[in-house]
């Protein structure tokens, strides 16, 4: 996509392709790292709060909050009743973290991709992206307003 408008030699095209691939790989890696860090922080926060309410020992909480797999292992190791409760809390925290990630961060990515798609599909439009070509998420995904009278 970067080199479609420029006449180049085969050597330059190869170098441009390599740069394009590198940028794509680095961008993907950074995106995964950032979103993964946000999800891990949300998981840790949710599970720490859940375990604090249940008065879990510090070592159990520390080990279980490191990852969902660690939460499962610690839950299996501490006994039947408390273990089931810990595994349930860990799974709930993990799902909650993924939902939070999807609701807060993925709509921004979705909107950016949608705007890019619109720009590529209609490059001759005279309106800039900031002038309404890309509606807000609320415009794209309207929700029914709840009545306060119910």
HELIX and SHEET records of a PDB file:
HELIX    1   1 UNK A   10  UNK A   53  1                                  44    
HELIX    2   2 UNK A   58  UNK A   64  1                                   7    
HELIX    3   3 UNK A   68  UNK A   77  1                                  10    
HELIX    4   4 UNK A   80  UNK A  101  1                                  22    
HELIX    5   5 UNK A  102  UNK A  106  3                                   5    
HELIX    6   6 UNK A  107  UNK A  121  1                                  15    
HELIX    7   7 UNK A  129  UNK A  131  5                                   3    
HELIX    8   8 UNK A  137  UNK A  140  1                                   4    
END                                                                             
